[in-house]
């Protein structure tokens, strides 16, 4: 994910009491060369200022 997803642009999705949520849409390519479009969700925590990975799911809009 660091090489294939993180270089892409993050899009704001919502603000919660815990922090700011973002999503990054992109593709992951496996060692078998299968390409999977995915959506990743990230949160910038209010309490610590750290950005954390929350979840990943298939991108069905592609």
Legacy VTK file of the C-alpha trace (Angstrom):
# vtk DataFile Version 3.0
C-alpha trace
ASCII
DATASET POLYDATA
POINTS 62 float
0.000 0.000 0.000
2.828 2.424 0.719
4.063 2.352 -2.863
0.770 1.922 -4.725
-1.827 3.849 -2.678
-0.138 6.491 -0.505
1.286 8.531 -3.417
-2.296 9.147 -4.649
-4.480 12.104 -3.636
-6.588 11.800 -0.488
-10.144 13.162 -0.534
-11.873 14.494 2.590
-14.945 12.436 3.510
-16.064 13.534 6.987
-15.165 15.210 10.255
-15.945 13.314 13.471
-15.232 13.982 17.132
-12.245 11.622 16.805
-10.676 13.228 13.747
-10.820 13.864 10.014
-11.554 10.972 7.643
-10.151 10.701 4.118
-10.376 8.172 1.338
-7.873 7.218 -1.322
-9.023 5.337 -4.420
-6.489 3.386 -6.412
-5.390 -0.042 -7.533
-3.308 -2.694 -5.876
-1.325 -5.085 -8.046
-0.452 -8.432 -6.502
2.637 -10.547 -7.106
0.500 -12.582 -9.531
-0.138 -9.341 -11.497
-3.864 -9.309 -10.650
-5.049 -5.707 -10.355
-7.713 -4.895 -7.763
-9.374 -1.459 -7.603
-9.712 -0.477 -3.949
-10.868 2.291 -1.636
-8.821 2.935 1.494
-10.041 4.940 4.479
-7.663 6.954 6.662
-8.158 9.119 9.741
-6.099 12.019 11.017
-6.604 11.716 14.783
-7.518 14.849 16.705
-5.881 13.670 19.929
-2.464 12.724 18.500
-2.304 14.351 15.069
-1.290 10.980 13.608
-2.807 9.687 10.390
-3.905 6.075 10.632
-5.115 3.454 8.179
-8.693 2.388 9.005
-9.895 -0.050 6.334
-9.721 -1.150 2.702
-12.509 -2.493 0.494
-13.029 -3.253 -3.220
-13.973 -0.233 -5.319
-17.265 -1.201 -6.956
-17.613 2.165 -8.744
-14.939 1.250 -11.286
LINES 1 63
62 0 1 2 3 4 5 6 7 8 9 10 11 12 13 14 15 16 17 18 19 20 21 22 23 24 25 26 27 28 29 30 31 32 33 34 35 36 37 38 39 40 41 42 43 44 45 46 47 48 49 50 51 52 53 54 55 56 57 58 59 60 61
